[in-house]
Amino acid sequence: MIDLRSDTVTKPTPAMRQAMANAEVGDDVYGEDPTINRLEELGATMLGKEAGLFVPSGTMGNQICILTHTNGRSEEVILEEEAHIYVYEVAGMAVLAGCSVKTLPAPHGQLDPAAVGDAIRADNIHFPRTRLLCLENTHNRAGGTVMSVSRTQALSDVARSAGVAVHLDGARLFNAATALGVSAAELAGPVDSVQFCLSKGLSAPVGSLVVGSKPFIGEARRMRKLLGGGMRQAGVIAAAGIVALTEMVERLVEDHEHARQLGEAIAEMSPFSIDLETVQTNIVAFNVDPAFGTAPEVLDALQRFGVRANPVRPERIRMVTHAEISREDISRAIDALQETVRQGV
Ligand SMILES: Cc1ncc(COP(=O)(O)O)c(C=O)c1O
């Protein structure tokens, strides 16, 4: 089966399994797990921040950051309307942090600094206080699109000049850095906090890192405890995260080449339409002509040819390339799509 549902399906590499077996561990709630401490330092250094915090998932990392940036009552968070934090995190912001949400539409997930400026609330007793701007890079639902350093900076300037903090959901930040030819630290430079995942394109089995200033991470550690995310001898999983950051970043370029190859082939298939401009990293999102069938019908047909992918809307399919997908797998996936078009659904 060629599994293009997500880069989260990647399994730990042999080097990760070896590192996990040999990991030195301790009780991390006491700060005594040397492997976790090493991973947190490494992640913070790679992103140019003072400190890091290992968390079980991207969702928990984002929610910890929102809890840490906000103060619990009558505050508002600005987000792009298709942001993962808004669409896929079970309204955590409202449930946990008690925040109101202001969403803004943005083509390709690229928020406009002027629109963000307009969305920041004036000081008025009727309004919530705008406390936080959340960005996403790469943008998942926009199809893996990247946000440049200059746009990140411009957005951050607008927010910070109004006293609004900036959090970056960088679940796939290393994909963005690879595609833009910049370092992850350059992309993280303009923002106050970042969550990035080890368990997606970087193939670790579990975990994300939150990075930011030392005081921010100190408070984030408390919020992790609040959510039940204080783990004990979790160095056994952090060890895989170290391998993810040291061995799995450079190869992301292959995933992007594979996505491009897949996207260009899909552009030639008439029941499908794709905006190739959005194929910038490892995600290929495309629409199915309703006269041909629905996304679930196309996916059922593809599965019979040994290919799996996910529907993201009734008419939209998402395919994600990753470390376990070879060039041959991409050719086979293209063959399966062509066969589906020939046979119908
Ligand atoms: C942009 C983005 N943020 C956050 C997450 C959440 O990560 P997790 O699945 O580890 O909770 C994802 C997962 O797909 C994502 O794509």
The ligand as an ORCA input file, in Angstrom:
! r2SCAN-3c Opt
* xyz 0 1
  C      -0.294     22.682     10.870
  C      -0.503     21.668     11.947
  N      -0.469     22.055     13.223
  C      -0.638     21.196     14.234
  C      -0.844     19.856     13.989
  C      -1.113     18.949     15.158
  O      -0.152     17.988     15.373
  P      -0.523     16.644     16.201
  O      -1.196     15.754     15.235
  O       0.844     16.159     16.631
  O      -1.360     17.037     17.351
  C      -0.892     19.396     12.675
  C      -1.149     17.966     12.392
  O      -1.371     17.566     11.283
  C      -0.719     20.330     11.622
  O      -0.775     19.957     10.337
*
